[in-house]
Amino acid sequence: MYTIVSTQNQAKHARLTTLHGIIETPVFMNVATLAAIKGAVSSQDLKDVGCQVALCNTYHLHLRPGEDIVRALGGLGPFMAWEGPTLTDSGGFQVFSLGALRKIKEEGVYFSSHIDGRKIFMGPEESMNIQHTLGATIAMAFDECAPHPAQRDYIQDSVNRTTRWLIRSIDRMKALGSSQLLFGINQGGTYEDIRIQHAKRISDMELPGYAIGGLAVGETIEDMYRILECVVPYLPQYKPTYLMGVGTPENILEAVARGVDFFDCVLPARNGRHGQVFTSQGKINLNNARFQQDSDPIDTACTCMVCKNHSRAYIRHLFKAKEMLAMRLCVLHNLHFYNHLMADIRHAIDEGRFEALKSERLAQWANE
């Protein structure tokens, strides 16, 4: 059940009740592709930094360790010692990211494994079977995340096929008797009319939630926001709206203002592993020489365990010494930053001051 708690213009604080717990939105889902956050971060760490949802990947878990092994060990949650809700991406993004290793057909996608080259087929039915076996709380419909730029005819054909794949995904989930929440995915590149047409079509299917895919794949920020403005009004207001693969703290604030309430991105973990950390005053890179004798924490306004216990100078030293602890500390800080940003957004919407929060944060980060 999805309940809107409060709104301010298009921004909304909502609550999604699932079999594995309640999700307060807007929410940032931490990306645990292979049932783990890169950077030596555990499920207990995720809980400690305020994570609500762990996002794992169907394609990658199918390759290793295999969905049957995960099921034998209790399903995705028990397997990774995570007690909260989980979401599995369908493998549709790999249709984009592994473009050189796949062939798209009407029946599905033929991959050559990036690990050992073995042949793998995944269509809507296979993706639903795997996600059902993994036992994720939320399953994503199988789709094609089309490349950018792409010709209009290609995008239209891709969207038509994605719609047919969505119907097959729904039918397979029904046949499995699955209790998972199945989200459909809106596609259409940067073509507004195709996006709107597709949003109308999938909205008629009365799914538990809807995602906007195919953004943050090379288009401009302006195009991303333009597409959100044109598409979100055509998706059901009283269903979760998920912007896939986005993004920076600035992107999140702008997307919340346009009605989005689910997000995921590898950015906080990936940047953290390279010493790039988010702060209340913008991003900094702890590899820079100016932090060599800096006794301040990463962010004096932060309450995470990293900022309570360690200095910028110490973490910089760890990076220079190639100690794994450096990555762990920075990833933990960044995940704390993202999850607490989402909590601040929810509170601001409740109190009718989201627009003020948005303006304040964007101004703070403008000179980073």
N, C-alpha and C positions, 0 to 999 in steps of 0.2 A: 504494500500500500504506500502510495506517495502522497504526502500532505504538505501543502504550502503553509509555512508558519507565519511568514511576514514578507512583505515586498516593499521595494522603493523603486518606482518607475519599473523598468524591466528586470532589475536585480531581484532575486528571490532567495530567501532562506527556506529550505524545504527539508523534509524528513522522509527517507525511504526505508520502510520496514522490510527486512529480509529474513530468511530462515537462519542466517548466521549473525544477525544483529542489526541494529539501526544505523543508517548512514545519514549524518547531518550534512546537508549541502548548502553552499558550494563546498566541494571536496576535491582535494588533490589525491589521486591514487598513486601510490609509490610503485615504481616499475621494478618488479621482481621477475624478470623474463624467464629464468630457469629456476623459479621458486627461491630466488635469493637476490638481494640487492648487491650489485657489484661494489666492493669496497669493504668487505669483511663486516657487514652489518647483519645482525641476527633479527629474527622475528620479535624477540623481546625488545631489541633496540627500536624497532618500528613502533611497538606499543608505547615505549617510553617517550618517543618524539611526537606522539599524538596521531599516528597514522590510523586511518579508519578502514581503508581498503588496500589489499595487495593485488597488483595486476601481474598476471603471468601470461605466458605465450603458448598457445596451442601447438603451433608448428615446432617450436624448439623443444617443448616437453615431449612431443611425440617422437622426436629424434633421440632424445636422451632425458630421462632414463626410460621413457615409454609410459604411456598412460596406464597400462595394466599393472606395472610396478607401483605407480602412485596409488592406484585403487587398492592394491593388495596391502598397502601400508596405511590405509584408512581414508584416502582421498587427499586432495590438495592441502586443505587446512592442517590436518594432523601430520601430513608428510613434512611440511615446513614449519611445524609447531606454531601455526598462526590460528588464533581463535576467532578472528573477525571475518567479515565478508571478503570474498575474492572475486576477481573478474578475469576471464580469459579472453584475450584477443583471438580472433578466429583463424588467423593465418593470412588474412587478406592483406595486411601490410607487407608481408613477405612477398606477395605478388609484385609489389612495388620495389622493395629493397633488394630483392634477389632477382631482379629483372634479367640478368644475364644467365641465370640458372633455371629458367622456367619457360614453359609454353602454355598459353591459355587456350583452352578449348571450351565448347559449350558445356561438356560434362564436368569440367573442373580444371585444375591446374596440375601440370606435370613438372615436378621439380627434380633437379639433381642436387643431392645433399651437399651443402657447403662444407660438411665435415669429411665425408669419405666418397662422395660422388654417386652414392647409390640412388636409384630411381625411387621417387616418392610421388604418389598421386593423392591429391586432396581436392575434393569437391564439397558441396554443402553437406551432403550426408556424412561423409568422412569427418568433416570438421565438427559436426554436431555429435557424432559418436564419440570422438575424442574428448570434447568438452564435457559431455555427459559422464564419461568414465572418470575424468579428472575430478568431477564433483564441484566445480566452481559455482559460486552463488549467482553470478551474472555471466551469461554466455553471449558472445557476439555473433551475429549472422555472418556467413561467409560472403565476401564481396571482393571486388577489385579496387584497390587504391591506385587510381590511374596516375601516370607521370605528369609532371608539369615542365614545360608547356606541352599541350597536346591539341591536335586539330579537333574542331567541333564534331565532325562525323565520328571520330574515334571515341570521344567522350560520350556521345549519345548512344553508340553501340554498347559501350562499356556499362553505362547506367542501365540500359535495357536488360543486359545480361545479369547485372547485379540484382535487379528486381526479380528476375526469374530465379536466381539463386536464393534470394530471401524467401520466396514462396516454398522452395524446396527445403530450406532450413527450418521453416515453421512446420512443414509437414513431417519432417524427420523428428523434430522435438516432440510433436504430438504422438508419433508412433512409438517413441521411447518412453512415453509417459513421464517426461521429465518435469520436475518441479522448479527447474532453473528459470531465472528471469532472462528472456531472450530480447536483446536490443537489436533493432534494425539500424542500418547505416545509410545516411544520405550521401550521395555522391553527385558529381556534376562539374568537377573542375572549377573554373572561375566564370562559368556561363550561368548567369542569374536565372534565365528562363528554364534551363535544364534542371538546375538545383530546385527551383520552386515546383516544377512539374513532378520531380521525383519525391520531394517532401510531401506533396499532396497525396501521391500514390501510396507511399508507405504508411502515412498517417491513417489511412483508411483501414489498415490491417490491425489496428487496436493492439499494438504490442506494449509490453511493460515499460519500455524506454526507447529512446532514439538517440543515435549518435550522428555527428557531422564528421565525415571522413574526408580524406583527400586534400586537407589543408596542411600548412607547415611543410610542404614538399617542394618549396622553391619559389612560390608566388610572393609578391610583396606583402608587407604588413597591411598596407592600405587595402589590397585585394582581399586579404583574410577578413578584415573587419567589414568590408562591403558585402561579402558573401554571408557573413553572420547576420548582418542587418536585414538581408533579403530573405534568408531561409528560416531563421528562428520563429518568426511570426506564423509560418505555415506548419510548424510542428506542434503537437498537442501541448497546450500550456500546462496541463495537469499530469504530465509525464516527465521523467528525468530527461534532460538534454545534455549530451556528452560531446565535448569537443576533443577529438582524438589527437594525441601527440603534441599538445600545446600546454605550456610553453614557458616563456619568461614570466616573472612576476608582473611585468607591465601588461603582457598579453592576457594574463588571467584577470586582472582588474578590468581591462577593456571588454573582455568576453562576458564576465559577470554582469557588467552594465548592459549588455545586449541580450541577457536572458539565459546564459549557459550556467550549468551548475555541476558538471563533472569534468575533471581534467586529469591528464596524465602526461608525463614527459620524463625522458632520461636525463634532462639537463642538470638537476641538482646533484645527482650521483656522478655523472660524467665530468662535470666541471670540478666537483670536489676532488675527484681523483687526480686532478691536475693542479690543485692548489688554488682554484678560483672559487671564492666564497661570496655568498650574498649577505649583505648587512643592511641595517636600517638606513644607511647613507649611500647605498649602491654596492656594486661588485668591487672586490679587490683581489689581487693575485699575490698570495703569500710567498711566492718564489722571488718576488722583487727584493732587491738589496736593501731597500729602505726599511724593511721589517726585521733586519738582522738583530737589532737590539731593542725591538719594540716590546715592552712588557705588558702592553694592553691585551685584553682578549680580542678575539676576532671582531666582536661587536659588543660595545659596552652596554647596549640596550637589550642584549640577548640573555635569556635565562637557561639556555641549554647547558648540559653537563660539560661540554667542551669549553664554553666561554667562562664557566664557573671555575675551571681548574687549570686551563692552559693559556699560555701567551702566544702571540703571533710569532715571536722570536723562536719559541720552542718548536712550534709546528713547522716553521720554515727550516729549522735545523733538521727536523725529521725528513723533510723532503730532500734536502741536500745530501743526507746520509742514506737516502733510499730505504728508509724504514717504512714498513707497511702501515704502521700506526698513523702516519701522516694522512694517508688516504682515508682511513677509517674516521679519524677525527673530523676531517673536512666534510665528508659525506654526511656524517651524523649532524653536524651543524646545519648544512644546507637543507636536509630533510626536516629538521626542526623549524627552520626559517619558513619553509613552504607550508608546513602544516599549521603553524601558528599564524601565518598570513591568512589562511582560510578561516581560522577561528575568529580573527579580527574582522574579516569581511562579514561573517555571519552575525557577529555582535553589532556591527555597524548597521547592517540592514534592519535588524530588530529595533534599533534605536533611531532609525530614520536619518542616519548620517553617513550612508555609504558614499554618496557623491563627494562629501567633504573628505572622507578617508581616501578615496581614489585620488582626488586632487592633491592632497597632502603627500601621499606616498609617491606619486609620479613626480612631484616637484623635488622631493628628497633624492630620488634616483636620477634626476635629469643630468646632474653634473658628475656622474660616476666616471 
